[in-house]
Amino acid sequence: MPNNPWTISDELNATYYFRAVDHVGNPSGWTGAYTINKKVKTFADEVVKCGQAGTGAAECIKNNANLDTTNLKTDTTSDANIRYVGATVNNYIDIGDKDSNGNPILWRIIGVMNNITNLDNGGQKESLVKIIRADSIGSYSWDSSASGINNGNGVNEWSQADIMKLLNPNTVYSGTPAIGESLYWNRGSGSCYSSSREANTTCNFTSIGINEEAKNKIAKVRWNTGTFATYSTSKWTASATYEAERGSHNGKEQCASNGGNNCNDTVQRTTTWDGYVGLMYPSDFGYAVGGSVRNTCLGKSMYSYDEGSCNTNDWLFTSSYTWTMTPSPYPSNAYYVFFVNSSGCVSYYNAYYAGGVQPVVYLSSSVKIIDGNGEKGTPFIAQ
């Protein structure tokens, strides 16, 4: 028993001691104690408390990431982004997106990305929460083209890609309306490109397109659409790919001097794009690996992520072909694009291919997390 204090506390518990008194009220000695277990601080609880106090989601996650060092890691880039990592993570979030029956359409938090150019806030560099649709909205061409353009295999330039036009409002691009344009953004139905030489199929987003409440939480930002200077699968580590995505090279320059029908498009190439809805970067997939293999996997090419359990320790692996928004350079064509294949490797394929599409957006800096714990059944609630 203590000699004087009435309580002894530590991080987890508070112990209260009491003692009896004699007939005139003088303490007669310690007679007992009881302990009350304190609630342990959790990442989810603190993020919600932070959001309820009025702080934006990005700052709340950054300020409390130290409470979950298993599933939240700072990446090795110069931007020091905070990312969810591992095979199974509680990063589900409800941004108000609902299907036609009123059921929530869930997204998942990729992480907090630093130094993002927020065009809704005067182009300032900010930390913003990046999220990905939890499920694919279907399989569609990244881009298709007429038979006389790159042999009908599409063009690997995001700013004019068919999939970009499908996902975004027509205010972020110009030109004559074409198949599939803005159907996801407008919850429309019609036809979408699904193969080479502008082949298309029926698509319907009236239930699974993004709704108005969710749109109001999405920031218009500057996305990076650069790629590697040369084709070399051995160089595709997460860190090198991250730098390439932010670099000055595009998906055509390697083959431009070779000419030929696989490289005859006249589309101007860019390395940034301003808009609302993109896809994940290859580096997003690479940096999502966690567990005991994380360090080993980050040191290898993502082209080999099917080795050493990298893929099975990566929550962004879906066991199906999934497009990224990054062009892949190649010496003899201008239509390769990076995607994650069904084996869990970052690879590349013709833009016309019908691959899985999981929209990605950045949340506005004013969005707060006010409830939930990130589990699929009790997702974080964004306001």
Buried (B, 14 or more C-beta within 10 A) or exposed (E): EEEEEEEEEEEEEEBEBEEEEEEEEEEEEEEEBEEEEEEEEEBBBBBBBBBBEEBBBBBBBBEBBEBBEEBBBBBBBEBEBBBBBBBEBBBBBBBBBBEEEEEBBBBBBBBBBBBBBBBBBEEEEBBBBBBBBBBBBBBBBBBBBEEEBBBBBBBBBBBBBBBBBBBBBEEBBEEEEEBBBBBBBBBBBBBBBBBBBBBBBEBBBEBBBBBEEBBEBBBBBBBBBBBBBEBEBEBBBBBBBBBBBBBEBBBBBBBEEEEEEBBEBEBEBBBEBBBBBBBBBBBBBBBBBBBEBBEEBBEBBBBBBBBBBBBBBBBBBBEEBBBBBBBBBBEEBBBBBBBBBBEBBBBBBBBBBBBBBBBBBBBBBEBBBBBBBBEEEBBBBBB
